[in-house]
């Protein structure tokens, strides 16, 4: 489902009425920061997942010999 130009204009009018013209830039900046933080966190999680995957693959390729510990 996509929004037409009429729906977008109606949404913008409602936003202006609810928040006022002066608050809209503040809200846009906050949404931009939130989006940036989300993308940054997503990249960190993706990187950590990839590193963990590589460690698991390396461990499977080169299994260490079983060494019983001294009791």
Buried (B, 14 or more C-beta within 10 A) or exposed (E): EEEEEEEEEEEEEEBEEEEEEEEBEEEEEEEEEEEEEEEEEEEEEEEEEEEEEEEEEEEEEEEEEEEEEEE
